[in-house]
Amino acid sequence: MNKEITARIAALRDAMKAADINAVIFPQTDPHQGEYIADHWQVRRWYSGFTGSAGALVVTLDKAFVWADSRYWLQAAAQLEGTPIGVMEEGKPEVPTIEQWLSANLKPGDTVGIDGMVFSVQAAEALGEALAANGINLSVDFNPTDALWSDRPQIPLDKIFIHEEKYAGESASSKISKILANAAAQGAGAAFISDLAEVAWTLNIRSRDVESNPVATAFLYLDPAGSTLFIEPGKLTDETIAYLAANNVATAPYYAVKSFLAALPASKKILINTTQTASAIAAAIAGTTVTGASPVAMLKGCKNDTQIQGVRNAMERDGVALVKAFMEIENTLAQGLPLSEINVAEILTKYRSQQPLYFDQSFDTIAGFGPHGAIVHYSATHATNATITPDNLLLIDSGANYLDGTTDITRTITLGNTTPQQRRDFTLVMKGHIALATAIFPEGTRGAQLDALARINLWKDGLSYLHGTGHGVGHFLNVHEGPQSIRLNENPTPLTPGMITSNEPGVYRAGQYGIRCENLVLTIPAMHTEFGQFYRFETLTLFPFDLALFDTSIMSDSEIEWLNTYHTTVRNRLTPHLSPAEQQWLNAKTAPLTR
């Protein structure tokens, strides 16, 4: 039994009893409703020991569960073993939602406690309505964590810095004008922005507050009469204060945000997004809230020409680093030297960090050998770190943040013998990858309408994967960003020129291996006909797929042609930056695939 986690849950239940709370929910988020969060807000992780980037912890006076999606079923089961916390495998038809489970396990008159700072307006309202239908109360100000977590980390105090316009492609003042114009079109005279990436993008500022995500912990109030950034004073310098002032942005302490909003005149109409704004923040606003779409999301999601060229340049440097890294991985094994999953991650970081404009990795590297590759968001620890041998597949999902762009790539490789099943699985995944990469689609098409292209060949073999096929990618920002996605779930945002999205189908055989093949793609115009405007994807990522894993007997001529054309592009773009030995390695890896 994990005594530390057991003791924390016991202490939590004592606090619940003292406050007359019958159940509590801890989501994996922060006051900005972020997916990736600073250590100060890793509350669910502290109580449970589960480290996944998604999933909520629910604790009653006698039960406790983490709701984990398919990416984390295996990880959650392993990390929660020996604790009083079970796993709800969210997404399975027989698994209830949190609201359904609470309604079935609590009685009328009971109270569920949440911290309104980490529940969005929409989430808190939906939860309250679902519970009320069963006579259960919701308390939105239950926050026992500060008292129980005695050594809780403080909020990050790293300095912010200016992301220069030569990389961003647009000034902060220009962006503010566009955002306020959008807010006005939605009937508001001001806008409140909580999302950390949106704050960073709007003001062209960056920091290191969240691991692998160059954002700053701050709220932003935008008003034609003058805007205010709520940020801890210790994060500012004379340079950044002057820069913000030049863009008509004042600063105030981070925790002053609610008192500031409470002092606004009642006549002030403020645009908020109910999925991004904390319930407790919205409740503090004295003015009139106008709820609507984020005025930043589409502006940020559709990259400008400067950003797009920056990403293309970053992809070349990233590809060079990957050539060096994969050569070292292969050479290490060829020499009979030990190599582990953690070693692979270290090698990738070593070569990326040598590239110009490198800032940090864009997420923790996933290096999953054999069965670990079947854990979708696996991250090696010293306890799980596997030794890599030539007898199975190695899945490597990694990326970097450069000042001029963000990368995210997954390659599955063999370092020795392969089986017919592995080659067939890999090729079926690649057939889906190629189908999506070559898609041409009319204006207004949404990701859900393209998603089946990546899955249909797997489905025909009785195979599938449960994660999304594509997520938006930021520009020197979060590797996961909206508003677009490519997944089975409906998302109303159309794929629009300038959007950068991942293309990453996969298949995972538990206990055996995992396969995922990922490039980043840019939506660009394809043609205009009497039927309207059509779009297509430009593949941005530059690194070869493993030729040894293709089963050409199930590939069409056009699929083989696409792969060979892609590999020719990779070779032509990367060769000028490589040494003769590296060029020789790349030539072999991009040799024409034939039947």
C-alpha positions as CSV (number, residue, x, y, z in Angstrom):
1,M,0.0,0.0,0.0
2,N,1.3,3.5,-0.9
3,K,1.3,5.0,2.6
4,E,1.9,8.6,1.4
5,I,-1.1,8.7,-0.9
6,T,-3.2,6.8,1.6
7,A,-2.4,9.4,4.2
8,R,-3.2,12.3,1.9
9,I,-6.6,10.8,1.0
10,A,-7.3,10.2,4.7
11,A,-6.4,13.8,5.6
12,L,-8.6,15.1,2.7
13,R,-11.6,13.1,4.0
14,D,-11.1,14.6,7.5
15,A,-11.3,18.1,5.9
16,M,-14.4,17.0,3.9
17,K,-16.1,15.9,7.1
18,A,-15.2,19.2,8.9
19,A,-16.8,21.2,6.0
20,D,-19.8,18.9,5.6
21,I,-18.7,17.9,2.1
22,N,-19.6,14.4,0.8
23,A,-17.5,14.3,-2.4
24,V,-14.8,16.4,-4.0
25,I,-13.6,16.7,-7.6
26,F,-10.0,17.7,-8.5
27,P,-9.6,18.3,-12.3
28,Q,-6.2,18.3,-14.0
29,T,-6.1,22.0,-14.7
30,D,-5.4,25.5,-13.2
31,P,-7.2,28.9,-13.0
32,H,-6.5,29.3,-16.7
33,Q,-8.2,26.0,-17.6
34,G,-4.9,24.8,-19.1
35,E,-4.0,21.3,-20.2
36,Y,-0.4,21.7,-19.2
37,I,0.0,23.3,-15.8
38,A,2.7,24.5,-13.4
39,D,3.6,22.5,-10.3
40,H,1.7,24.8,-8.0
41,W,-1.6,23.5,-9.6
42,Q,-0.7,19.8,-9.8
43,V,-3.3,19.1,-7.1
44,R,-4.7,15.9,-8.6
45,R,-1.2,14.5,-9.0
46,W,-0.3,15.4,-5.4
47,Y,-3.4,13.6,-4.0
48,S,-3.2,10.6,-6.2
49,G,0.3,10.1,-7.6
50,F,-1.2,9.8,-11.2
51,T,0.9,12.0,-13.5
52,G,-1.1,12.0,-16.7
53,S,-1.9,15.3,-18.4
54,A,-5.7,14.7,-18.2
55,G,-8.1,13.0,-15.9
56,A,-10.0,14.0,-12.8
57,L,-9.8,12.6,-9.2
58,V,-13.1,12.1,-7.4
59,V,-13.1,11.3,-3.7
60,T,-16.1,10.5,-1.5
61,L,-16.0,9.6,2.2
62,D,-15.5,5.9,1.3
63,K,-14.5,5.7,-2.4
64,A,-12.0,7.3,-4.7
65,F,-11.4,7.1,-8.5
66,V,-9.4,8.7,-11.3
67,W,-11.3,9.1,-14.5
68,A,-8.6,8.5,-17.2
69,D,-9.1,8.6,-21.0
70,S,-7.7,5.9,-23.3
71,R,-4.3,7.5,-23.5
72,Y,-3.8,6.8,-19.8
73,W,-5.7,3.6,-18.9
74,L,-2.5,1.6,-18.6
75,Q,-0.5,4.3,-17.0
76,A,-3.2,5.1,-14.4
77,A,-3.6,1.5,-13.5
78,A,0.1,1.2,-12.9
79,Q,0.5,4.4,-10.9
80,L,-2.5,3.9,-8.8
81,E,-1.7,0.4,-7.8
82,G,-1.3,0.2,-4.0
83,T,-3.3,3.3,-3.3
84,P,-7.0,3.5,-2.2
85,I,-7.8,5.0,-5.6
86,G,-9.3,3.0,-8.5
87,V,-9.4,3.8,-12.3
88,M,-12.4,4.6,-14.3
89,E,-11.6,3.9,-17.9
90,E,-13.3,6.9,-19.4
91,G,-14.7,6.4,-22.9
92,K,-15.8,2.8,-22.5
93,P,-19.6,2.5,-22.9
94,E,-20.0,0.8,-19.5
95,V,-18.1,3.5,-17.6
96,P,-20.3,6.3,-16.1
97,T,-19.4,9.9,-16.3
98,I,-18.4,11.7,-13.1
99,E,-21.9,13.3,-12.8
100,Q,-23.6,9.9,-13.3
101,W,-21.4,8.2,-10.8
102,L,-21.9,10.9,-8.2
103,S,-25.6,10.9,-8.7
104,A,-25.7,7.1,-8.2
105,N,-23.4,7.2,-5.1
106,L,-24.6,10.2,-3.2
107,K,-28.1,10.9,-1.8
108,P,-30.3,14.0,-2.0
109,G,-29.1,16.7,0.3
110,D,-25.4,15.7,0.0
111,T,-22.9,18.2,-1.2
112,V,-20.1,18.1,-3.8
113,G,-17.2,20.5,-3.2
114,I,-15.1,22.0,-5.9
115,D,-12.7,24.9,-6.2
116,G,-14.3,27.5,-8.5
117,M,-10.9,28.7,-9.6
118,V,-10.2,25.4,-11.4
119,F,-13.6,24.8,-12.9
120,S,-14.6,26.8,-16.0
121,V,-18.0,28.6,-16.0
122,Q,-19.3,26.0,-18.4
123,A,-18.0,23.0,-16.4
124,A,-19.3,24.4,-13.1
125,E,-22.7,25.2,-14.5
126,A,-23.1,21.8,-16.2
127,L,-22.0,20.0,-13.0
128,G,-24.3,22.0,-10.8
129,E,-27.3,21.3,-13.1
130,A,-26.6,17.5,-13.3
131,L,-26.3,17.3,-9.5
132,A,-29.3,19.4,-8.8
133,A,-31.5,17.1,-10.9
134,N,-30.8,14.5,-8.3
135,G,-31.1,16.8,-5.3
136,I,-27.4,17.1,-4.7
137,N,-25.8,20.4,-3.8
138,L,-22.7,22.0,-5.3
139,S,-20.3,24.1,-3.2
140,V,-17.9,26.1,-5.4
141,D,-15.5,27.3,-2.8
142,F,-14.1,24.1,-1.2
143,N,-10.3,24.3,-1.3
144,P,-8.6,22.3,1.4
145,T,-5.4,21.9,-0.5
146,D,-3.4,24.8,0.8
147,A,-3.9,23.6,4.4
148,L,-3.0,20.0,3.5
149,W,-0.1,20.5,1.1
150,S,2.4,22.1,3.4
151,D,5.2,22.3,0.9
152,R,3.1,23.3,-2.1
153,P,5.3,25.0,-4.7
154,Q,4.7,28.7,-5.2
155,I,3.3,30.0,-8.5
156,P,6.2,30.4,-11.0
157,L,8.3,33.5,-10.8
158,D,10.5,33.2,-13.9
159,K,10.9,36.4,-15.8
160,I,8.9,37.1,-18.9
161,F,10.6,38.1,-22.1
162,I,9.6,39.7,-25.4
163,H,9.0,37.4,-28.4
164,E,10.4,39.6,-31.1
165,E,8.2,40.7,-33.9
166,K,10.7,39.3,-36.4
167,Y,9.5,35.9,-35.2
168,A,5.9,36.7,-34.3
169,G,5.2,38.5,-37.5
170,E,2.8,41.0,-35.9
171,S,3.0,43.6,-33.1
172,A,1.1,43.3,-29.8
173,S,-0.8,46.5,-30.4
174,S,-2.0,45.2,-33.8
175,K,-3.3,42.0,-32.2
176,I,-5.0,43.9,-29.3
177,S,-6.9,46.0,-31.9
178,K,-8.1,42.9,-33.8
179,I,-9.2,41.2,-30.5
180,L,-11.1,44.3,-29.4
181,A,-12.7,44.6,-32.8
182,N,-13.8,40.9,-32.5
183,A,-15.2,41.6,-29.0
184,A,-17.1,44.6,-30.3
185,A,-18.6,42.5,-33.0
186,Q,-19.8,40.2,-30.3
187,G,-21.4,43.1,-28.4
188,A,-18.7,43.7,-25.8
189,G,-16.6,46.8,-25.1
190,A,-13.7,44.8,-23.4
191,A,-12.3,41.3,-23.3
192,F,-11.0,39.1,-20.5
193,I,-8.4,36.5,-21.4
194,S,-7.5,33.6,-19.1
195,D,-5.8,31.1,-21.4
196,L,-2.0,31.3,-20.9
197,A,-1.2,30.7,-24.5
198,E,-3.6,33.4,-25.7
199,V,-2.2,35.9,-23.2
200,A,1.4,35.1,-24.4
201,W,0.4,35.3,-28.1
202,T,-1.5,38.5,-27.7
203,L,1.3,40.4,-26.0
204,N,4.2,38.6,-27.7
205,I,5.6,37.6,-24.4
206,R,7.0,34.2,-23.2
207,S,8.3,32.6,-20.1
208,R,9.1,29.2,-18.6
209,D,6.2,28.8,-16.2
210,V,4.9,25.5,-17.4
211,E,7.3,22.7,-18.3
212,S,7.9,22.5,-22.0
213,N,5.3,25.3,-22.6
214,P,6.8,28.8,-22.9
215,V,3.9,30.7,-21.3
216,A,3.6,33.1,-18.4
217,T,1.1,32.8,-15.5
218,A,-1.1,35.8,-16.0
219,F,-4.6,37.1,-16.8
220,L,-5.2,39.8,-19.3
221,Y,-8.0,42.4,-19.4
222,L,-8.2,44.3,-22.7
223,D,-10.0,47.6,-23.0
224,P,-9.7,50.4,-25.6
225,A,-9.1,52.8,-22.7
226,G,-6.2,50.8,-21.5
227,S,-5.5,47.2,-20.7
228,T,-4.1,45.4,-17.7
229,L,-1.9,42.3,-17.3
230,F,-2.3,40.6,-14.0
231,I,1.1,39.0,-13.2
232,E,3.4,38.6,-10.2
233,P,5.6,41.7,-10.0
234,G,8.7,39.6,-9.6
235,K,8.2,38.3,-13.2
236,L,8.7,41.7,-14.7
237,T,11.8,43.7,-15.6
238,D,12.2,47.3,-16.5
239,E,12.4,46.3,-20.2
240,T,9.1,44.3,-20.1
241,I,7.3,47.0,-18.1
242,A,8.3,49.6,-20.6
243,Y,7.4,47.3,-23.5
244,L,3.9,46.6,-22.1
245,A,3.4,50.3,-21.4
246,A,4.2,51.2,-25.0
247,N,1.4,48.9,-26.0
248,N,-1.0,50.6,-23.5
249,V,-0.9,47.7,-21.1
250,A,-0.5,48.4,-17.4
251,T,0.4,45.7,-14.8
252,A,-1.2,44.6,-11.6
253,P,-0.4,41.7,-9.1
254,Y,-1.7,38.3,-10.2
255,Y,-4.0,37.9,-7.3
256,A,-5.6,41.3,-7.7
257,V,-7.6,40.1,-10.7
258,K,-10.8,39.5,-8.8
259,S,-10.8,42.8,-6.9
260,F,-10.1,44.6,-10.2
261,L,-13.0,42.9,-12.0
262,A,-15.3,43.5,-9.0
263,A,-14.5,47.3,-9.2
264,L,-15.5,47.7,-12.9
265,P,-18.6,49.7,-13.6
266,A,-21.8,47.7,-14.0
267,S,-22.2,49.2,-17.5
268,K,-19.0,47.7,-18.8
269,K,-19.7,44.8,-21.2
270,I,-16.9,42.2,-21.0
271,L,-16.4,39.3,-23.4
272,I,-15.5,36.0,-21.7
273,N,-15.2,32.5,-23.0
274,T,-17.1,30.2,-20.7
275,T,-14.8,27.2,-21.4
276,Q,-11.7,29.2,-20.6
277,T,-12.8,31.5,-17.7
278,A,-12.8,30.1,-14.2
279,S,-16.2,30.1,-12.5
280,A,-14.8,32.1,-9.5
281,I,-13.4,34.7,-11.9
282,A,-16.6,35.2,-13.8
283,A,-18.5,35.5,-10.5
284,A,-16.3,38.4,-9.5
285,I,-17.0,40.5,-12.5
286,A,-19.2,43.4,-11.6
287,G,-19.9,44.5,-15.2
288,T,-22.0,42.6,-17.7
289,T,-20.5,39.5,-19.1
290,V,-20.9,38.7,-22.7
291,T,-20.3,35.1,-23.4
292,G,-19.0,34.1,-26.8
293,A,-16.2,32.5,-28.8
294,S,-12.6,33.3,-27.9
295,P,-11.6,36.4,-29.8
296,V,-8.0,35.1,-29.9
297,A,-8.4,31.4,-30.9
298,M,-8.7,31.8,-34.7
299,L,-6.2,34.7,-34.9
300,K,-3.7,32.6,-33.1
301,G,-4.5,29.3,-34.8
302,C,-4.1,30.7,-38.4
303,K,-0.4,31.5,-38.6
304,N,0.9,34.5,-40.6
305,D,3.5,34.3,-43.3
306,T,6.4,35.1,-41.0
307,Q,5.4,32.3,-38.6
308,I,4.9,29.8,-41.4
309,Q,8.3,30.4,-42.8
310,G,9.7,30.3,-39.3
311,V,8.2,26.8,-38.8
312,R,9.6,25.6,-42.2
313,N,13.0,26.8,-41.1
314,A,12.6,25.2,-37.6
315,M,11.7,21.9,-39.3
316,E,15.0,21.9,-41.2
317,R,17.0,22.4,-38.0
318,D,14.8,19.8,-36.2
319,G,15.3,17.3,-39.0
320,V,19.1,17.8,-38.8
321,A,19.0,17.2,-35.1
322,L,16.9,14.0,-35.6
323,V,19.4,12.6,-38.2
324,K,22.2,13.1,-35.7
325,A,20.2,11.6,-32.8
326,F,18.9,8.5,-34.7
327,M,22.4,7.8,-36.0
328,E,23.7,7.8,-32.5
329,I,20.8,5.5,-31.4
330,E,21.6,3.0,-34.1
331,N,25.4,3.2,-33.6
332,T,25.1,2.7,-29.9
333,L,23.2,-0.5,-30.4
334,A,25.4,-1.6,-33.2
335,Q,28.4,-1.4,-30.9
336,G,26.7,-3.5,-28.3
337,L,26.5,-0.6,-25.8
338,P,23.6,-0.3,-23.4
339,L,20.8,2.0,-24.4
340,S,17.6,2.8,-22.5
341,E,14.4,4.8,-23.1
342,I,15.8,7.6,-21.0
343,N,19.0,7.6,-23.0
344,V,17.0,8.0,-26.2
345,A,15.3,11.1,-24.7
346,E,18.6,12.5,-23.6
347,I,20.1,12.0,-27.1
348,L,17.3,13.8,-28.8
349,T,17.6,16.8,-26.4
350,K,21.3,16.9,-26.8
351,Y,21.2,17.4,-30.5
352,R,18.2,19.6,-30.6
353,S,19.7,21.9,-28.0
354,Q,22.7,22.4,-30.3
355,Q,20.5,23.9,-33.0
356,P,20.1,27.7,-33.4
357,L,17.0,29.3,-31.8
358,Y,16.4,26.3,-29.6
359,F,14.5,27.1,-26.4
360,D,13.2,23.8,-24.9
361,Q,11.5,20.6,-25.7
362,S,7.9,21.1,-26.6
363,F,6.8,18.1,-24.3
364,D,8.4,15.3,-22.4
365,T,9.8,12.8,-25.0
366,I,7.9,9.6,-25.3
367,A,10.4,6.8,-26.0
368,G,8.5,3.6,-25.6
369,F,10.2,0.3,-26.4
370,G,8.1,-2.8,-27.1
371,P,5.1,-3.0,-24.7
372,H,5.8,0.6,-23.5
373,G,5.0,1.8,-27.0
374,A,1.4,0.6,-26.5
375,I,1.0,3.1,-23.6
376,V,0.0,6.2,-25.7
377,H,1.4,8.9,-23.4
378,Y,4.2,6.8,-21.8
379,S,7.0,8.7,-20.2
380,A,10.0,6.6,-18.9
381,T,10.9,6.9,-15.3
382,H,13.8,5.3,-13.5
383,A,11.4,2.7,-12.3
384,T,10.1,1.8,-15.7
385,N,13.1,2.6,-17.9
386,A,13.5,-0.3,-20.4
387,T,16.7,-1.4,-22.1
388,I,16.4,-1.2,-25.8
389,T,17.2,-4.3,-27.8
390,P,16.9,-5.2,-31.6
391,D,14.0,-7.5,-31.1
392,N,11.0,-5.1,-31.0
393,L,9.7,-1.7,-32.1
394,L,10.7,1.6,-30.6
395,L,8.2,4.4,-30.7
396,I,9.6,7.9,-30.3
397,D,7.3,10.9,-30.0
398,S,9.2,14.2,-29.4
399,G,9.4,17.8,-30.3
400,A,11.1,21.1,-29.6
401,N,10.2,24.8,-29.2
402,Y,12.4,27.1,-31.2
403,L,12.0,30.9,-31.2
404,D,10.6,30.6,-34.8
405,G,8.4,27.5,-34.4
406,T,7.3,24.4,-32.6
407,T,7.8,20.8,-33.7
408,D,6.2,17.5,-32.9
409,I,7.1,14.3,-34.6
410,T,6.5,10.6,-34.0
411,R,8.5,7.8,-35.6
412,T,8.3,4.1,-35.0
413,I,11.4,2.2,-35.9
414,T,12.8,-1.3,-35.9
415,L,16.4,-1.9,-34.8
416,G,16.5,-5.5,-35.9
417,N,14.1,-8.2,-37.0
418,T,10.5,-7.5,-37.7
419,T,7.4,-9.7,-37.8
420,P,4.8,-9.8,-40.6
421,Q,2.2,-8.5,-38.1
422,Q,4.4,-5.5,-37.2
423,R,5.0,-4.7,-40.8
424,R,1.3,-5.0,-41.7
425,D,0.2,-2.9,-38.7
426,F,2.8,-0.2,-39.5
427,T,1.8,-0.1,-43.2
428,L,-1.9,0.2,-42.3
429,V,-1.1,3.1,-40.1
430,M,0.9,4.7,-42.9
431,K,-1.8,4.2,-45.4
432,G,-4.0,6.3,-43.1
433,H,-1.3,8.8,-42.6
434,I,-0.9,9.2,-46.4
435,A,-4.6,9.3,-47.0
436,L,-4.9,12.3,-44.7
437,A,-1.7,13.9,-46.0
438,T,-3.0,13.8,-49.6
439,A,-6.6,14.9,-48.8
440,I,-8.2,17.7,-50.8
441,F,-11.3,19.1,-49.2
442,P,-13.8,22.0,-49.6
443,E,-13.8,25.2,-47.6
444,G,-15.7,24.7,-44.3
445,T,-14.5,21.1,-43.8
446,R,-14.1,20.1,-40.2
447,G,-11.6,17.7,-38.7
448,A,-14.3,15.1,-37.9
449,Q,-15.1,14.9,-41.6
450,L,-11.6,13.8,-42.5
451,D,-10.8,11.7,-39.5
452,A,-12.0,8.4,-41.0
453,L,-9.5,8.7,-43.8
454,A,-6.8,7.9,-41.3
455,R,-8.7,5.0,-39.8
456,I,-10.5,3.2,-42.5
457,N,-7.7,0.8,-43.4
458,L,-7.2,-0.1,-39.8
459,W,-10.9,-0.6,-39.4
460,K,-11.0,-3.0,-42.3
461,D,-8.5,-5.2,-40.4
462,G,-10.5,-5.0,-37.1
463,L,-8.0,-2.5,-35.7
464,S,-8.5,1.0,-34.3
465,Y,-7.0,3.6,-32.0
466,L,-8.9,5.7,-29.4
467,H,-7.0,9.0,-29.5
468,G,-7.5,11.9,-31.9
469,T,-5.8,11.9,-35.2
470,G,-4.7,15.5,-35.1
471,H,-4.3,18.5,-32.8
472,G,-3.5,22.1,-33.5
473,V,0.1,23.2,-32.8
474,G,1.2,26.6,-31.6
475,H,4.0,28.8,-32.8
476,F,6.7,28.9,-30.2
477,L,3.8,28.1,-27.8
478,N,1.9,25.0,-26.6
479,V,2.3,21.9,-28.7
480,H,-1.4,21.2,-28.2
481,E,-3.6,24.2,-29.2
482,G,-7.1,24.8,-30.6
483,P,-9.3,25.7,-32.0
484,Q,-9.1,22.9,-34.7
485,S,-8.7,19.2,-34.3
486,I,-8.9,16.0,-36.4
487,R,-10.8,13.4,-34.4
488,L,-14.0,11.4,-34.4
489,N,-15.7,13.8,-32.0
490,E,-17.4,16.8,-33.7
491,N,-15.5,20.1,-33.5
492,P,-17.3,23.0,-35.3
493,T,-14.0,24.8,-36.2
494,P,-13.2,24.4,-39.9
495,L,-9.7,23.6,-41.1
496,T,-8.5,27.0,-42.3
497,P,-5.4,28.2,-44.2
498,G,-2.6,28.9,-41.8
499,M,-3.5,26.2,-39.3
500,I,-0.8,23.8,-38.3
501,T,-2.2,20.4,-37.3
502,S,-0.7,17.0,-36.5
503,N,-1.3,13.9,-38.6
504,E,-0.8,11.0,-36.3
505,P,-2.7,7.7,-36.7
506,G,-1.6,4.7,-34.7
507,V,-2.3,1.3,-33.4
508,Y,-1.4,-0.2,-30.0
509,R,-1.2,-3.8,-29.1
510,A,-1.2,-4.0,-25.3
511,G,1.8,-6.0,-24.0
512,Q,3.4,-6.1,-27.4
513,Y,4.2,-2.8,-29.1
514,G,2.8,0.5,-30.3
515,I,2.9,2.2,-33.7
516,R,2.3,5.9,-34.4
517,C,3.4,7.9,-37.4
518,E,3.2,11.7,-37.0
519,N,4.0,14.7,-39.2
520,L,2.8,18.3,-38.8
521,V,0.7,19.6,-41.8
522,L,-0.2,23.1,-42.8
523,T,-3.6,23.9,-44.4
524,I,-3.1,25.7,-47.7
525,P,-5.3,26.5,-50.7
526,A,-5.5,23.8,-53.3
527,M,-7.8,25.1,-56.1
528,H,-10.9,27.1,-56.8
529,T,-13.5,25.6,-59.0
530,E,-17.1,26.2,-59.9
531,F,-17.9,24.3,-56.7
532,G,-15.9,26.7,-54.5
533,Q,-12.6,26.9,-52.7
534,F,-10.7,23.7,-51.9
535,Y,-7.8,23.2,-49.5
536,R,-5.1,20.6,-49.0
537,F,-2.2,20.0,-46.6
538,E,1.5,20.8,-46.9
539,T,3.6,18.4,-44.9
540,L,6.0,20.4,-42.8
541,T,8.0,17.7,-40.9
542,L,11.3,16.6,-42.4
543,F,12.5,13.1,-41.4
544,P,12.2,9.7,-43.0
545,F,9.9,6.9,-42.1
546,D,11.5,3.5,-41.5
547,L,11.7,1.7,-44.8
548,A,12.2,-1.7,-43.1
549,L,8.6,-1.6,-41.7
550,F,6.7,-1.2,-45.0
551,D,4.7,-4.1,-46.5
552,T,4.5,-3.0,-50.1
553,S,2.1,-5.9,-50.9
554,I,-0.7,-3.9,-49.4
555,M,0.3,-0.5,-50.7
556,S,-1.0,1.2,-53.8
557,D,1.3,2.7,-56.4
558,S,0.2,6.2,-55.4
559,E,1.0,5.5,-51.8
560,I,4.5,4.3,-52.7
561,E,4.9,7.4,-54.9
562,W,3.9,9.7,-52.0
563,L,6.4,8.2,-49.7
564,N,9.2,8.4,-52.2
565,T,8.4,12.0,-53.1
566,Y,8.3,12.9,-49.4
567,H,11.6,11.2,-48.8
568,T,13.1,13.1,-51.7
569,T,11.9,16.3,-50.2
570,V,13.4,15.4,-46.8
571,R,16.8,14.5,-48.5
572,N,16.9,17.7,-50.6
573,R,16.0,20.0,-47.6
574,L,18.3,18.4,-45.0
575,T,21.4,17.4,-47.1
576,P,22.9,20.9,-47.3
577,H,23.1,21.0,-43.5
578,L,24.7,17.6,-43.0
579,S,28.2,16.1,-42.9
580,P,29.2,13.6,-45.5
581,A,28.6,10.7,-43.1
582,E,25.2,12.1,-42.2
583,Q,24.3,12.5,-45.8
584,Q,25.2,8.9,-46.5
585,W,23.0,7.8,-43.6
586,L,20.1,9.9,-44.9
587,N,20.5,8.7,-48.5
588,A,20.1,5.1,-47.3
589,K,17.0,6.0,-45.2
590,T,15.4,7.8,-48.1
591,A,16.2,5.3,-50.9
592,P,13.3,4.6,-53.2
593,L,10.8,2.1,-51.8
594,T,10.0,-0.5,-54.4
595,R,7.8,-3.6,-54.5
